[in-house]
Every structure is written in C-alpha cells, then in structure tokens.
Amino acid sequence: MAELPTDYQTKYRQLMDDDADEFFAAFDQPVVKAFRINPLKANQQLYDTPTNGQVPWGKWGYFGVAKGHSVDHTTGLIYSQEPSAQLVGELAQPQPGERVLDLAAAPGGKSTHLASFMNQQGLLVSNEIFRKRAQILSENIERFGVQNALVTNHSPQELSKKFPQYFDRIVLDAPCSGEGMFRKDPDAMQYWHKDYPAENATRQREILVETMKMLKPGGTLVYSTCTFAPEEDEQIIAWLLAEYPDLHLVDVPKHDGMSDGRPAWADGNPELAKTVRLFPQSVAGEGHFMAKLQYQPTDVVPAKEPKLAKTNLTAEQRQYWEKFQQQLLPNYQPGVLLAFGDQLYAVPTGTPDLKGLQVLRAGLHLGTFKKKRFEPSLALALALHSDQFIQRYTLNDEEWRQYVHGDTFMLPSSVENLTNGWYLLELNGNGVGFGKLVNRQMKNFYPKGLRFIVHENQTNLADDIY
C-alpha cells in the first residue's frame, strides 16, 4: 500500500505508544470482506454466496465476498458491508414503529441495517446531502426491498427545520478524515494533512447542533466515524456532553478485540470509556469509533406534530392502479398512495407532508402510469413477498441469466398453459422482477440500466460499502 503520511506516523506513534508497531503493521494486512443477509426477504437462505462464518457482533453479518452479478445480490438478499461498520446498526437497534433518521446515509449500509430491525414498520428517513450519492442510496434502498423509507437530499440545517424533536433514534455516521479506511482505500490518504481531523471536527460539531434539534426527548443518538483521530472521536463526544448536559453515554457491550474509548485523548472524563474503538490489528475489520447516547431532558416544550401526507391520486390513476392490484395483488394493503407525475409510491401511514422536502424515494415505488394502464416497478417485485402475488413464475438458472440480460424467453413445454398477463418472476423464493406473458413468451421488464451478462466464474464484486 502507499506510504502513510509522515505527520500521520508521528502522531500515532505518540498516541499508540507500545501498540504503534502492531497498529501500523495492520495497514499491510488483507482487507476483510463481509456482507449482511436481508431479513426482510421471504427466503433468507443463500443461493450462490459462500460464507466464512458469522460476524460475532452482527445479527445478520457473515464474512465472505458478495458478488454483484449473483442471484443473492440481484434479489437483494445480501448487502456488502465491512465487518466493523456492522456494529453501528447493532448499537442503534431501532424498534418497529419508531421514527428513525440516518442523517448521512449514503451509500446505504447503515440505512438498510436499520431497516432490517424495523421490519417495514415505522418511518426511516435516509438523508444524504450530495445528490449523486443520494441517488446511489436510493438504489440500494430499493434493492434491499425497504418499504418504509424516505430518501431525502438535504443539508442538516434544512432537515432540522422540517423535523423538530421528531426522531426516536438518530444515527450520524459523521463525515470524517477516513483514517480507518486507509487500508481499504489507500487513495483516501491524499486528502489527509495534519490539520484535516480538526477541520472535520468543526464540521461534525456543526452537524451535531442540527442533529440535536431533531432528537426527541428520551431519544437515542448513535455517533460513529471511520477514523482514529481523537479530535473527531472522544473529543467530539466530550464536547457534546459538555454542550448538552441532558445527554448521557450508554455503556455498550464490547466484543473480543474491541477497545474502550480513551478518556486521556480528550478531557479525561471517565465516561468516555463507554465509547468503543475498533482497531484493525485487534478485530477483523477496518477502523471505527462509536458512541451511543441517551437524551433525557427534564424541561422541554414538545414540538408541534407536522401535517400528514395525504393521497393525491386522480380518479383515473386510482382506476388503473386498482385494476392492476385486483389482478395481481388483491390482498396487498398499501399505505398512503402518492403520485409524483406518472410515478406511483406508497408511503407509510403517518408519514409527514412532503411539501418542501427534496425526496428521491417516498416509501415504496409501486410503478408507472402509462397510457391507459399501470406498469409495476422493480422495487415492487423486490419488496413484497412472492406469496402475495397471484401470478408468479419460478425461473431456472438459465432463465434468470436470460432475464438479467434483458432477453425474452419462451416457457418450456413442461410448463402447463398459464394465463397471459403480469407475473412476478422469482428465484430462491425471492422476487427478481416482473415479466409479462404473451402466448407462452415472457416479455422482459428488467430495467435497462441494470442489465448484465452472467459469465461463468464471474468475479464482479458488489460495492464494499459501509
């Protein structure tokens, strides 16, 4: 790997003391790959992804490589996330029905993990300030089959005006100097200089001021970084505790190899030992820091509840949707139906009015209104369980390869005559997408931008994202 910056080496030789040699040696060790299994899926048995054992602190985490052009990945059964990062969601553990904010959510590892705990109940707001990254976040939320998420594109300052004292839990995986990712992404070193952690700490404090405006009394805040810098870790938490006396650190369980936070690297407050550090020489993963805090104010004026979203469908749009629903999903009960132009979404009941919000994904994307008809989306196929669909067809491996390539295919002669119309196409018990059967030919509706060729022994990897 590239040589670590001289100022970086000097700093951590002083901080790490006797552990410095082992710490620096870890940067030359192989990166550890891992993924999570998606509990929102009907079938959670892996189809074509080998594992190397379970991540000790991850309820759904496994060591292994997630291949992007696999059945498991394209059906949203697996999500590539490095092992250390999987602890953040485990610390947050939102409950079904809660209001949860992932404030700096792209590319989606934390949000999909939070959604796993919420089990499609409650409201998850997944926010990302940068538009292109927010679009990637939205795509990953879709593939994971999350129905109860709003993907928003706002600064913390903008978002806090919309959601005062609103969230039961907030996760802030703060923008940071990224020192813990140097092994996985050596290019990140080029941004580092000796003042870089302090510059990031200034930004982190600004974000946390807005974060606290959105946290409900009694709520939980999980703060994390992928850096070793005390300026962005213990010193930020020390500042937070001093600035907000009603915030209290929660002592989190630490697995083998995890370290207590270092009070001596901040103001000496012994409470800081309740935070957790993950060093790559001690755990199978990259470098991370995390803290869990409870907000318990004694005197606070409750914020006014926001107005709720209401359906805006025209009579014609409702007619086309209901016709499709009766044919394929007669027992499906969506939340609030919202049309954005010709795109139809179902947001959870209780979702606030979206006026004034930049929303990239509003709950579940159901599909598109075409001329005198409704066409279902890939998101619908990935989110609902296959037994909810009246008409479904199980692909074999060759048909799956044809489908993800964008090809139509004829049903084999062994398949009895099926009714023409829309079909959920499934494999391994989970939805892959939609096809439309016309006289035994299955027409392909897999999105053009996602199509690919499946090669034998293909090595395309899913993005290793955290």
C-alpha positions as CSV (number, residue, x, y, z in Angstrom):
1,M,0.0,0.0,0.0
2,A,1.0,3.6,-0.3
3,E,3.3,5.1,2.4
4,L,1.4,6.6,5.3
5,P,2.0,10.4,5.6
6,T,4.9,11.3,7.8
7,D,2.8,13.6,10.1
8,Y,0.3,10.7,10.5
9,Q,3.0,8.3,11.5
10,T,4.4,10.7,14.0
11,K,1.0,11.4,15.6
12,Y,0.1,7.8,16.0
13,R,3.5,6.7,17.3
14,Q,2.9,9.1,20.1
15,L,-0.8,8.1,20.7
16,M,-0.4,4.4,20.3
17,D,2.9,4.1,22.2
18,D,3.7,0.4,22.6
19,D,0.9,-0.6,20.3
20,A,2.2,1.6,17.4
21,D,4.2,-1.1,15.5
22,E,1.2,-3.6,15.5
23,F,-1.1,-0.7,14.6
24,F,1.0,0.3,11.5
25,A,1.5,-3.4,10.5
26,A,-2.3,-3.8,10.2
27,F,-2.3,-1.4,7.3
28,D,-0.5,-4.0,5.2
29,Q,-2.8,-6.9,6.1
30,P,-5.6,-8.0,3.6
31,V,-8.9,-6.3,3.8
32,V,-11.6,-8.4,5.4
33,K,-14.8,-8.7,3.3
34,A,-18.3,-9.3,4.7
35,F,-22.0,-8.9,4.0
36,R,-25.3,-9.0,5.7
37,I,-28.3,-11.2,5.0
38,N,-31.6,-9.3,4.4
39,P,-34.2,-10.4,7.0
40,L,-36.9,-8.6,5.0
41,K,-36.8,-11.3,2.3
42,A,-39.3,-14.2,2.2
43,N,-36.4,-16.7,1.9
44,Q,-33.2,-15.9,3.7
45,Q,-31.2,-19.0,2.6
46,L,-28.2,-18.1,0.5
47,Y,-28.3,-19.4,-3.1
48,D,-24.9,-18.7,-4.6
49,T,-22.8,-16.9,-2.0
50,P,-20.4,-18.9,0.2
51,T,-19.6,-17.7,3.7
52,N,-16.6,-17.9,6.0
53,G,-18.5,-17.8,9.3
54,Q,-20.7,-15.2,11.1
55,V,-19.5,-11.7,12.2
56,P,-19.5,-12.1,16.0
57,W,-21.3,-8.8,16.6
58,G,-23.6,-8.9,13.6
59,K,-27.0,-10.4,13.9
60,W,-27.2,-10.9,10.1
61,G,-23.5,-10.5,9.3
62,Y,-21.2,-13.0,7.6
63,F,-17.6,-13.0,6.4
64,G,-17.3,-13.5,2.7
65,V,-17.4,-11.9,-0.7
66,A,-20.7,-10.6,-2.1
67,K,-20.6,-10.8,-5.9
68,G,-22.7,-8.1,-7.7
69,H,-23.8,-10.4,-10.5
70,S,-25.2,-13.1,-8.3
71,V,-28.8,-14.2,-7.6
72,D,-28.4,-13.3,-4.0
73,H,-27.3,-9.8,-4.8
74,T,-29.7,-9.0,-7.6
75,T,-32.7,-10.2,-5.4
76,G,-31.5,-8.0,-2.5
77,L,-30.8,-11.0,-0.2
78,I,-27.3,-9.8,0.6
79,Y,-25.7,-6.4,1.2
80,S,-21.9,-5.9,1.1
81,Q,-20.8,-4.2,4.3
82,E,-17.4,-4.5,6.0
83,P,-17.5,-6.1,9.5
84,S,-16.6,-3.2,11.8
85,A,-19.3,-0.9,10.2
86,Q,-21.9,-3.6,11.0
87,L,-21.6,-2.6,14.7
88,V,-23.3,0.8,14.2
89,G,-26.7,-0.7,13.3
90,E,-26.4,-3.2,16.1
91,L,-25.9,-0.3,18.6
92,A,-28.8,1.6,17.2
93,Q,-31.3,-1.3,17.0
94,P,-34.4,0.7,16.2
95,Q,-37.7,-0.9,17.1
96,P,-40.6,-1.5,14.6
97,G,-42.9,1.5,14.6
98,E,-40.2,4.1,15.6
99,R,-39.2,7.2,13.7
100,V,-35.5,6.9,12.7
101,L,-33.1,9.2,11.0
102,D,-29.9,8.2,9.2
103,L,-28.5,11.7,8.7
104,A,-25.5,11.0,6.5
105,A,-26.8,7.8,4.9
106,A,-25.1,7.2,1.6
107,P,-24.3,4.7,0.2
108,G,-26.9,2.8,2.3
109,G,-25.2,0.3,4.6
110,K,-26.4,1.8,7.8
111,S,-29.9,2.5,6.4
112,T,-30.5,-1.0,5.2
113,H,-29.3,-2.3,8.5
114,L,-31.7,0.0,10.4
115,A,-34.5,-1.1,8.1
116,S,-33.7,-4.7,9.0
117,F,-34.5,-4.1,12.6
118,M,-37.6,-2.0,11.8
119,N,-39.3,-4.8,9.7
120,Q,-41.2,-2.4,7.4
121,Q,-42.9,-0.6,10.4
122,G,-42.4,3.0,11.4
123,L,-40.6,5.6,9.4
124,L,-36.9,5.7,8.3
125,V,-35.6,8.9,6.9
126,S,-32.4,8.2,5.0
127,N,-30.8,11.6,4.2
128,E,-27.7,12.4,2.1
129,I,-26.6,16.0,1.3
130,F,-24.9,15.1,-2.0
131,R,-27.3,14.5,-4.9
132,K,-25.3,11.8,-6.7
133,R,-24.6,9.9,-3.5
134,A,-28.3,10.2,-2.6
135,Q,-29.2,8.5,-5.9
136,I,-26.9,5.6,-5.1
137,L,-28.5,5.5,-1.6
138,S,-32.0,5.3,-3.2
139,E,-31.0,2.5,-5.5
140,N,-29.6,0.4,-2.6
141,I,-32.8,1.1,-0.5
142,E,-34.8,-0.2,-3.5
143,R,-32.7,-3.4,-4.0
144,F,-33.0,-4.2,-0.3
145,G,-36.8,-4.0,-0.5
146,V,-37.4,-1.3,2.1
147,Q,-41.0,-0.1,2.1
148,N,-40.9,2.5,5.0
149,A,-38.0,4.8,4.0
150,L,-37.9,8.3,2.7
151,V,-34.7,9.1,0.8
152,T,-34.1,12.8,1.2
153,N,-31.4,15.2,-0.2
154,H,-30.8,18.0,2.3
155,S,-28.3,19.6,4.5
156,P,-28.7,19.0,8.3
157,Q,-29.7,22.7,8.6
158,E,-32.5,22.3,6.1
159,L,-33.7,19.0,7.6
160,S,-33.8,20.2,11.2
161,K,-36.4,22.9,10.3
162,K,-38.7,20.2,8.9
163,F,-38.3,17.6,11.8
164,P,-38.0,19.4,15.2
165,Q,-37.9,16.9,18.1
166,Y,-39.2,14.3,15.7
167,F,-37.0,11.2,15.8
168,D,-36.8,8.4,18.4
169,R,-33.4,7.4,17.1
170,I,-30.7,9.2,15.0
171,V,-27.6,7.6,13.5
172,L,-24.9,10.1,12.5
173,D,-22.1,8.3,10.7
174,A,-20.3,11.6,10.5
175,P,-18.2,12.8,7.5
176,C,-14.6,12.4,8.8
177,S,-11.0,12.2,7.8
178,G,-11.4,8.5,6.9
179,E,-8.2,7.2,8.6
180,G,-9.9,3.9,9.3
181,M,-10.4,3.3,5.6
182,F,-6.8,3.9,4.5
183,R,-6.2,0.1,4.2
184,K,-9.3,-0.5,2.1
185,D,-8.9,2.8,0.1
186,P,-5.3,4.0,0.0
187,D,-6.3,6.9,-2.2
188,A,-8.0,8.4,0.8
189,M,-4.6,9.3,2.2
190,Q,-4.1,12.0,-0.4
191,Y,-6.7,14.2,1.4
192,W,-5.1,13.8,4.8
193,H,-2.9,16.5,6.3
194,K,-2.1,17.3,10.0
195,D,-5.0,19.8,10.3
196,Y,-7.5,17.7,8.4
197,P,-9.0,16.0,11.6
198,A,-9.5,19.3,13.3
199,E,-11.2,20.7,10.2
200,N,-13.6,17.7,10.1
201,A,-14.3,18.1,13.8
202,T,-15.5,21.7,13.2
203,R,-17.9,20.3,10.6
204,Q,-19.0,17.5,12.9
205,R,-19.9,19.9,15.7
206,E,-22.0,22.0,13.3
207,I,-23.9,18.8,12.2
208,L,-24.4,17.7,15.7
209,V,-26.0,21.0,16.7
210,E,-28.7,20.4,14.0
211,T,-28.9,16.7,14.9
212,M,-29.9,17.6,18.5
213,K,-32.7,19.8,17.2
214,M,-34.3,16.7,15.6
215,L,-33.9,14.3,18.6
216,K,-37.0,13.6,20.7
217,P,-36.8,13.8,24.4
218,G,-35.9,10.3,25.5
219,G,-34.4,9.6,22.1
220,T,-31.2,7.8,21.3
221,L,-28.2,9.1,19.3
222,V,-25.6,6.9,17.8
223,Y,-22.5,8.7,16.6
224,S,-19.8,7.0,14.6
225,T,-16.8,7.7,12.4
226,C,-14.4,5.7,10.3
227,T,-11.3,7.5,11.7
228,F,-8.9,7.0,14.6
229,A,-8.5,10.8,15.2
230,P,-9.2,11.8,18.8
231,E,-10.3,15.2,17.5
232,E,-13.2,13.6,15.7
233,D,-13.9,10.8,18.2
234,E,-13.5,11.2,22.0
235,Q,-13.1,15.0,21.8
236,I,-16.3,15.4,19.9
237,I,-18.2,13.3,22.5
238,A,-16.6,15.3,25.3
239,W,-17.8,18.5,23.6
240,L,-21.2,17.0,23.1
241,L,-21.6,16.0,26.8
242,A,-20.5,19.5,27.9
243,E,-22.7,21.3,25.4
244,Y,-25.8,19.1,26.2
245,P,-25.9,18.2,29.9
246,D,-29.1,16.1,29.3
247,L,-27.2,13.7,27.0
248,H,-25.7,10.6,28.7
249,L,-23.4,8.0,27.3
250,V,-24.7,4.4,27.3
251,D,-22.2,1.7,28.1
252,V,-22.3,-0.6,25.1
253,P,-21.2,-4.3,25.2
254,K,-17.8,-4.8,23.6
255,H,-16.8,-8.0,21.8
256,D,-13.4,-9.6,21.8
257,G,-10.8,-7.2,20.4
258,M,-12.9,-4.1,20.8
259,S,-11.4,-1.3,23.0
260,D,-12.8,1.3,25.3
261,G,-12.7,4.9,24.2
262,R,-9.7,6.7,25.6
263,P,-10.6,9.5,28.1
264,A,-7.0,10.6,28.1
265,W,-7.3,11.5,24.4
266,A,-10.0,14.1,25.3
267,D,-10.7,15.9,28.6
268,G,-10.1,12.9,30.9
269,N,-13.9,12.3,31.6
270,P,-14.0,8.6,32.6
271,E,-17.5,8.4,31.0
272,L,-15.7,8.4,27.6
273,A,-14.6,4.8,28.3
274,K,-18.2,3.8,27.5
275,T,-17.5,4.6,23.8
276,V,-16.0,1.9,21.6
277,R,-13.0,1.8,19.3
278,L,-12.3,-0.9,16.7
279,F,-8.6,-1.1,15.7
280,P,-7.7,-3.3,12.6
281,Q,-4.9,-5.0,14.5
282,S,-7.5,-6.2,17.1
283,V,-10.7,-7.0,15.2
284,A,-11.5,-8.5,11.7
285,G,-12.5,-5.2,10.1
286,E,-11.5,-1.6,9.4
287,G,-11.0,1.2,11.9
288,H,-14.1,2.7,13.6
289,F,-15.2,4.7,16.6
290,M,-18.8,4.7,18.0
291,A,-20.8,6.2,20.9
292,K,-24.4,5.7,22.0
293,L,-26.1,8.4,23.9
294,Q,-29.5,8.9,25.5
295,Y,-31.2,12.3,25.6
296,Q,-33.1,12.8,28.9
297,P,-34.1,16.5,29.2
298,T,-36.1,17.4,32.3
299,D,-37.7,20.6,30.9
300,V,-38.7,20.8,27.3
301,V,-41.6,22.1,25.3
302,P,-42.9,19.4,22.9
303,A,-42.7,20.4,19.2
304,K,-45.9,20.6,17.2
305,E,-46.5,17.4,15.1
306,P,-46.2,18.0,11.4
307,K,-49.1,17.7,9.0
308,L,-49.5,14.2,7.5
309,A,-49.2,13.2,3.8
310,K,-52.5,12.7,2.0
311,T,-53.2,10.8,-1.2
312,N,-53.2,12.9,-4.4
313,L,-54.3,10.3,-7.0
314,T,-56.7,11.3,-9.7
315,A,-59.8,9.1,-10.3
316,E,-58.2,7.8,-13.5
317,Q,-54.9,6.9,-11.8
318,R,-56.7,5.2,-9.0
319,Q,-58.7,3.2,-11.5
320,Y,-55.6,1.9,-13.3
321,W,-53.8,1.1,-10.0
322,E,-56.8,-0.8,-8.6
323,K,-57.2,-2.8,-11.8
324,F,-53.6,-3.9,-11.6
325,Q,-53.9,-4.6,-7.9
326,Q,-57.0,-6.7,-8.3
327,Q,-55.3,-8.8,-11.0
328,L,-52.0,-9.4,-9.2
329,L,-52.1,-8.3,-5.5
330,P,-55.7,-8.4,-4.3
331,N,-54.7,-8.7,-0.6
332,Y,-52.0,-6.1,-0.6
333,Q,-52.8,-3.0,1.5
334,P,-50.5,-0.1,0.7
335,G,-50.1,3.0,2.9
336,V,-50.8,6.4,1.6
337,L,-50.7,6.5,-2.3
338,L,-48.8,9.4,-3.7
339,A,-48.3,10.2,-7.4
340,F,-45.2,12.2,-8.5
341,G,-46.0,12.9,-12.1
342,D,-46.6,9.5,-13.6
343,Q,-44.8,7.7,-10.8
344,L,-46.8,6.0,-8.0
345,Y,-45.5,5.5,-4.5
346,A,-46.9,4.1,-1.3
347,V,-45.6,5.8,1.9
348,P,-46.3,4.5,5.4
349,T,-49.4,5.7,7.1
350,G,-48.3,8.6,9.4
351,T,-45.7,10.0,7.0
352,P,-45.4,13.7,7.3
353,D,-46.4,16.0,4.5
354,L,-43.6,16.0,2.0
355,K,-44.0,19.6,0.9
356,G,-40.7,21.5,1.0
357,L,-38.7,18.3,1.0
358,Q,-36.3,17.1,-1.7
359,V,-37.4,13.4,-1.8
360,L,-35.7,10.9,-4.1
361,R,-37.7,7.9,-2.9
362,A,-41.0,8.1,-1.0
363,G,-41.6,4.7,0.6
364,L,-42.2,2.0,-1.9
365,H,-42.1,2.8,-5.6
366,L,-45.1,0.8,-7.0
367,G,-44.7,1.6,-10.7
368,T,-45.6,4.0,-13.6
369,F,-48.8,5.2,-15.1
370,K,-48.6,4.6,-18.8
371,K,-51.3,5.3,-21.5
372,K,-54.5,3.8,-20.0
373,R,-52.6,1.2,-17.9
374,F,-50.3,0.7,-14.9
375,E,-46.8,-0.8,-15.2
376,P,-45.2,-2.3,-12.0
377,S,-41.7,-1.3,-10.9
378,L,-38.7,-3.5,-10.0
379,A,-39.0,-2.1,-6.4
380,L,-42.4,-3.7,-6.0
381,A,-41.0,-7.1,-7.1
382,L,-38.1,-6.8,-4.6
383,A,-40.1,-5.5,-1.6
384,L,-43.2,-7.8,-1.4
385,H,-43.0,-11.5,-0.7
386,S,-43.8,-13.7,-3.6
387,D,-46.8,-15.4,-2.0
388,Q,-48.5,-12.0,-2.1
389,F,-48.7,-12.3,-5.9
390,I,-51.5,-14.3,-7.6
391,Q,-49.4,-14.9,-10.7
392,R,-45.8,-15.8,-10.3
393,Y,-43.3,-17.9,-12.2
394,T,-40.2,-19.5,-10.8
395,L,-37.1,-19.1,-13.0
396,N,-34.5,-21.7,-13.5
397,D,-30.8,-20.6,-13.6
398,E,-30.7,-20.2,-17.4
399,E,-33.9,-18.2,-17.5
400,W,-32.5,-16.0,-14.7
401,R,-29.4,-15.4,-16.9
402,Q,-31.6,-14.5,-19.8
403,Y,-33.8,-12.2,-17.7
404,V,-31.0,-10.1,-16.2
405,H,-29.5,-9.8,-19.7
406,G,-32.8,-8.3,-20.9
407,D,-33.9,-11.2,-23.1
408,T,-37.4,-12.5,-23.6
409,F,-37.8,-16.3,-23.3
410,M,-40.3,-19.0,-24.1
411,L,-41.8,-21.1,-21.4
412,P,-40.6,-24.7,-21.6
413,S,-43.1,-27.3,-22.9
414,S,-43.2,-28.9,-19.4
415,V,-45.0,-25.8,-18.0
416,E,-48.7,-26.0,-18.3
417,N,-50.6,-23.2,-20.1
418,L,-50.5,-20.1,-18.0
419,T,-52.8,-17.1,-18.2
420,N,-51.5,-14.1,-20.2
421,G,-50.6,-11.1,-18.1
422,W,-48.1,-9.8,-15.5
423,Y,-46.0,-12.3,-13.5
424,L,-43.7,-11.9,-10.6
425,L,-40.5,-13.7,-11.6
426,E,-38.8,-15.3,-8.6
427,L,-35.8,-17.4,-7.8
428,N,-34.8,-18.9,-4.5
429,G,-38.1,-17.8,-3.1
430,N,-37.5,-14.1,-3.7
431,G,-38.6,-11.7,-6.4
432,V,-36.3,-10.9,-9.2
433,G,-38.5,-8.6,-11.3
434,F,-41.6,-8.6,-13.5
435,G,-42.4,-10.2,-16.8
436,K,-45.4,-10.1,-19.0
437,L,-46.6,-13.4,-20.5
438,V,-48.0,-13.3,-24.0
439,N,-48.8,-16.6,-25.6
440,R,-46.1,-18.5,-23.7
441,Q,-43.4,-15.9,-24.3
442,M,-42.2,-14.0,-21.2
443,K,-41.5,-10.4,-22.2
444,N,-38.7,-8.8,-20.2
445,F,-39.2,-5.8,-17.9
446,Y,-35.9,-5.8,-16.1
447,P,-34.6,-2.2,-16.1
448,K,-32.2,-1.5,-19.0
449,G,-29.7,0.3,-16.7
450,L,-29.3,-2.8,-14.6
451,R,-28.9,-5.5,-17.2
452,F,-25.7,-7.5,-17.4
453,I,-24.2,-10.7,-18.9
454,V,-23.6,-13.5,-16.4
455,H,-20.2,-15.1,-17.1
456,E,-19.1,-18.4,-15.7
457,N,-16.8,-17.9,-12.7
458,Q,-17.7,-14.2,-12.8
459,T,-15.7,-12.1,-10.4
460,N,-17.7,-8.9,-10.3
461,L,-18.0,-7.8,-6.7
462,A,-20.7,-5.8,-5.1
463,D,-19.5,-2.5,-3.9
464,D,-17.9,-3.0,-0.5
465,I,-19.9,-0.3,1.2
466,Y,-20.4,0.7,4.8
